[in-house]
Amino acid sequence: MTSNFSDAAAFLIDTFLGLYLVIVVLRFLIQASRADYYNPICQGIVKVTDPACKPLRRILPTIKGLDFSPLLLAIIVQVIAVLVITSITDYPRYFFHPIILAWAVLGIAAVVIDIYFIALLISVGASWIAPYSNHPALALVSQITEPICAPARKLLPPIGGIDFSIILVFVAINLIDSYFLIRPMAEILGVIPALVLWA
């Protein structure tokens, strides 16, 4: 019975901290892609993450207009998740172990990859279902994905009015996720998936 309670608690921590982590990483991507700050969704993300980001901004300076405090916050959230989950479950304790930091960075990279993958799926679906929609969510998705789609569009220009460059982006994302970075590094670092907030 105790195991069930600890597993349930770990699930709740993973769910809520994982959701918060996605929002924090989204904040960084919104800044990096120069998305519309006045988009209501962007405003909501800023409002949710600002209380934690403001103190961290004193530690990390803004470089070329890019605020890195959300990335530091994301690392802190990942580390806290690992420490809390290991303290309430039967997993080995990793207190003050440097591997936690490596897991946290890799976990954030995985979240970034997943956000781009989901955003691209939404973008493709919206282009067929609601190509002329002005919904704030679709505008934000378009602005976030544009920096990674623009280079692919130069390699593969639209043919007959249809943009096939997104296929190149999907292929690149899958290569990075499965073969070049995320999964290979997870194996090298011995990541325990239940401890890292994957998106």
Secondary structure, DSSP 8 states (H G I E B T S, - for coil): -HHHHHHHHHHHHHHHHHHHHHHHHHHHHHHHTT--TTSHHHHHHHHHHHHHHHHHHTTS--BTTB--HHHHHHHHHHHHHHHHHHHHSSS---TT-THHHHHHHHHHHHHHHHHHHHHHHHHHHHHHH-TT---HHHHHHHHHHHHHHHHHHHHS--BTTB--HHHHHHHHHHHIIIIISHHHHHHHHT--GGGS---
